[in-house]
Amino acid sequence: MASKLLSHSHLRVIYSSNTRICSNPTRATRALLNLRPFSDSSSPPPLEMPQSHNNTINDTGMGRGSTPSLSSLKELELVKFASIAETWWDSEGPFKPLHVMNPTRLAFIRSTLCRHFGKDPNSARPFEGLKIVDVGCGGGILSEPLARMGATVTGVDAVEKNIKIARLHADLDQVTSTIEYCCTTAETLVEEERKFDAVIALEVIEHVADPAEFCKSLAALAVPDGAAVISTINRSMKSYATAIVAAEYLLRWLPRGTHEWSSFLTPEELVLILQRANISVREMAGFVYNPLTGRWSLSDDISVNFIAFGTENSKYENK
């Protein structure tokens, strides 16, 4: 099995058969990472997302009730995303980048979770029997395909408008109508002693006030040896140029002010935060956009968008 090897200042790219891995972490991660490279060789084409009327939402926040706990949340972020919540399912609206990226995100999730839980990635419903929580579910654009792949899905978001739209859209389909949507926080779910086989938080951590506390909550929601999948944006000059200047001001793919560059995390920082929260990162990959095809693909380039798969460690620490 190929493994991620760290040089003196770079994480080297090691190829074995169809296996690939990300590059460019700094020396800070040398003693921390011993990751398996991402491989999608056994993954079938990802499911297409159904498009619908004018319903919309975002992948930010967590929550239950009308006044969720804000321990790791930024109130201004909640207000910002609530203002565009009705555009969640508009594939040409403010969340178009997430709609376009979704098949690639799902390919990584399918591959890593199937490998970890011993599931068949070629099955139409590979997540049958798994309980998955989608933290910061927005309008449900990730929760719905997870449900179609057989998972028992709970979607949580701190923006009440997001949850209402997610429920309305899910109810249009008998399969997705089984999704449990809650306006609550990850912290509240921990207090309720909820547990899940896999905890997923995509494009959320850059919007929370305290990433370390947020990751501790994610870890607490996972069963022993459970899985965690987190995606975010690297804090690099390239990400400033592409994810903010280009995406928000030049191309206007996103509303201005969607992201704060200072809130981004480097891959090394994310690995450290997750390790301290009792999650070991096992695989990592980058997302690269091809302007000619208008599609995203998985890559070893983690200089801008990247995604990480990790496992909860308490099962081994208690031995």
DRENDRENPA-79608 format. One record per residue (C-alpha): residue in one letter; x, y, z. Coordinates in steps of 0.2 Angstrom, whole numbers, padded with zeros to 4 digits, always signed. Layout:
AXYZ
...
END
This chain:
M+0000+0000+0000
A+0007+0017-0005
S+0010+0029+0009
K+0013+0048+0010
L+0031+0051+0013
L+0037+0068+0020
S+0053+0076+0014
H+0063+0089+0024
S+0051+0102+0018
H+0038+0095+0007
L+0026+0080+0007
R+0031+0070-0008
V+0020+0063-0021
I+0021+0044-0021
Y+0012+0034-0035
S+0008+0016-0034
S-0003+0009-0047
N-0018+0021-0048
T-0015+0029-0031
R-0011+0047-0030
I-0008+0060-0016
C-0007+0078-0012
S+0008+0089-0011
N+0016+0104-0003
P+0013+0103+0016
T+0027+0111+0026
R+0039+0103+0038
A+0027+0106+0053
T+0017+0091+0047
R+0032+0079+0045
A+0030+0071+0062
L+0011+0071+0061
L+0007+0063+0044
N+0008+0046+0038
L-0006+0046+0026
R-0013+0034+0013
P-0014+0042-0004
F-0031+0045-0011
S-0036+0032-0024
D-0053+0033-0034
S-0049+0018-0046
S-0063+0008-0040
S-0076+0022-0039
P-0090+0022-0052
P-0095+0039-0059
P-0103+0050-0046
L-0122+0052-0045
E-0129+0067-0054
M-0138+0079-0043
P-0156+0082-0046
Q-0160+0101-0050
S-0175+0109-0044
H-0185+0125-0044
N-0179+0140-0035
N-0175+0132-0018
T-0157+0135-0012
I-0145+0134+0003
N-0127+0133+0009
D-0114+0122+0016
T-0111+0132+0032
G-0117+0132+0050
M-0124+0119+0062
G-0140+0119+0073
R-0158+0114+0082
G-0172+0125+0087
S-0174+0143+0083
T-0159+0148+0094
P-0145+0136+0092
S-0129+0136+0102
L-0116+0148+0094
S-0101+0141+0103
S-0091+0139+0087
L-0101+0149+0075
K-0099+0167+0069
E-0116+0176+0070
L-0111+0187+0055
E-0109+0171+0044
L-0126+0165+0049
V-0134+0181+0044
K-0124+0181+0027
F-0129+0164+0022
A-0147+0166+0028
S-0149+0181+0016
I-0146+0169+0001
A-0153+0154+0008
E-0168+0154-0005
T-0155+0151-0019
W-0149+0134-0013
W-0156+0123-0027
D-0153+0136-0041
S-0139+0128-0050
E-0135+0144-0059
G-0136+0155-0042
P-0124+0159-0029
F-0121+0141-0025
K-0117+0136-0043
P-0098+0132-0038
L-0105+0119-0025
H-0117+0111-0037
V-0103+0109-0050
M-0090+0103-0037
N-0103+0091-0029
P-0099+0075-0040
T-0081+0077-0037
R-0084+0078-0018
L-0095+0063-0019
A-0082+0053-0028
F-0069+0056-0014
I-0082+0052+0000
R-0088+0036-0009
S-0070+0030-0011
T-0064+0033+0006
L-0079+0028+0016
C-0082+0012+0006
R-0063+0007+0009
H-0064+0011+0027
F-0081+0002+0030
G-0078-0012+0018
K-0092-0007+0007
D-0093-0011-0012
P-0090+0006-0021
N-0099-0001-0037
S-0115-0004-0028
A-0130+0008-0031
R-0132+0010-0012
P-0114+0008-0005
F-0118+0017+0011
E-0132+0005+0016
G-0132+0003+0035
L-0121+0018+0039
K-0127+0033+0049
I-0120+0049+0042
V-0121+0067+0049
D-0119+0081+0036
V-0114+0096+0047
G-0117+0113+0039
C-0129+0104+0027
G-0136+0120+0020
G-0150+0116+0008
G-0146+0098+0007
I-0136+0097-0009
L-0124+0084-0001
S-0137+0076+0011
E-0148+0070-0003
P-0136+0060-0014
L-0129+0052+0002
A-0147+0046+0006
R-0149+0040-0012
M-0133+0030-0009
G-0141+0021+0006
A-0135+0031+0021
T-0146+0035+0035
V-0143+0054+0035
T-0145+0068+0047
G-0142+0085+0041
V-0139+0100+0053
D-0137+0118+0050
A-0138+0134+0061
V-0148+0144+0048
E-0166+0140+0050
K-0170+0145+0032
N-0158+0133+0026
I-0166+0119+0035
K-0183+0124+0029
I-0178+0124+0011
A-0168+0107+0014
R-0184+0099+0021
L-0195+0106+0007
H-0183+0099-0007
A-0181+0082+0001
D-0199+0080+0003
L-0201+0080-0016
D-0193+0063-0017
Q-0198+0047-0007
V-0180+0042-0004
T-0173+0059+0002
S-0189+0062+0012
T-0181+0050+0025
I-0167+0063+0029
E-0168+0070+0047
Y-0165+0089+0046
C-0162+0099+0062
C-0158+0117+0065
T-0145+0114+0078
T-0126+0114+0081
A-0113+0100+0081
E-0111+0105+0100
T-0129+0102+0104
L-0129+0085+0095
V-0114+0081+0106
E-0124+0086+0122
E-0138+0075+0116
E-0125+0060+0114
R-0129+0057+0096
K-0116+0046+0087
F-0113+0043+0069
D-0103+0031+0058
A-0097+0045+0048
V-0096+0064+0051
I-0095+0076+0036
A-0092+0094+0036
L-0088+0102+0018
E-0084+0120+0016
V-0089+0124+0034
I-0074+0125+0045
E-0068+0141+0037
H-0084+0150+0042
V-0084+0145+0061
A-0076+0156+0075
D-0066+0142+0083
P-0060+0128+0072
A-0052+0118+0086
E-0068+0117+0096
F-0078+0113+0080
C-0067+0099+0076
K-0068+0092+0094
S-0087+0092+0092
L-0085+0082+0075
A-0074+0069+0084
A-0086+0067+0098
L-0100+0064+0086
A-0091+0049+0078
V-0092+0031+0084
P-0075+0023+0089
D-0065+0021+0073
G-0078+0031+0064
A-0074+0042+0049
A-0073+0061+0046
V-0072+0070+0030
I-0068+0088+0030
S-0065+0100+0015
T-0060+0118+0015
I-0049+0131+0007
N-0030+0132+0009
R-0023+0149+0016
S-0011+0152+0001
M-0008+0167-0010
K-0015+0156-0024
S-0031+0154-0015
Y-0032+0172-0012
A-0031+0175-0030
T-0043+0162-0036
A-0055+0159-0022
I-0058+0177-0018
V-0051+0189-0031
A-0056+0179-0046
A-0072+0169-0039
E-0080+0184-0030
Y-0074+0200-0039
L-0069+0195-0057
L-0080+0180-0062
R-0093+0184-0048
W-0096+0165-0045
L-0099+0169-0027
P-0106+0184-0018
R-0093+0197-0013
G-0088+0193+0005
T-0092+0175+0005
H-0074+0171+0011
E-0061+0179+0023
W-0044+0174+0018
S-0038+0175+0036
S-0051+0161+0041
F-0044+0148+0029
L-0033+0134+0036
T-0018+0126+0028
P-0017+0107+0026
E-0004+0107+0040
E-0015+0117+0052
L-0030+0106+0048
V-0021+0090+0052
L-0014+0097+0068
I-0031+0103+0074
L-0039+0086+0069
Q-0025+0076+0078
R-0028+0086+0094
A-0047+0082+0092
N-0043+0064+0091
I-0045+0062+0073
S-0030+0055+0062
V-0030+0061+0044
R-0027+0046+0032
E-0030+0053+0015
M-0030+0070+0007
A-0034+0076-0011
G-0036+0093-0019
F-0049+0100-0031
V-0044+0107-0047
Y-0056+0117-0059
N-0054+0115-0078
P-0061+0131-0086
L-0062+0122-0103
T-0074+0108-0097
G-0082+0118-0083
R-0078+0103-0072
W-0069+0099-0056
S-0057+0084-0053
L-0047+0077-0039
S-0029+0081-0039
D-0013+0080-0029
D-0013+0100-0030
I-0020+0105-0012
S-0014+0123-0015
V-0032+0130-0015
N-0047+0118-0012
F-0044+0102-0003
I-0053+0088+0006
A-0047+0076+0020
F-0052+0059+0026
G-0048+0054+0044
T-0053+0041+0058
E-0058+0043+0076
N-0044+0036+0087
S-0052+0032+0104
K-0054+0014+0100
Y-0035+0012+0099
E-0031+0024+0113
N-0042+0015+0126
K-0033-0001+0123
END
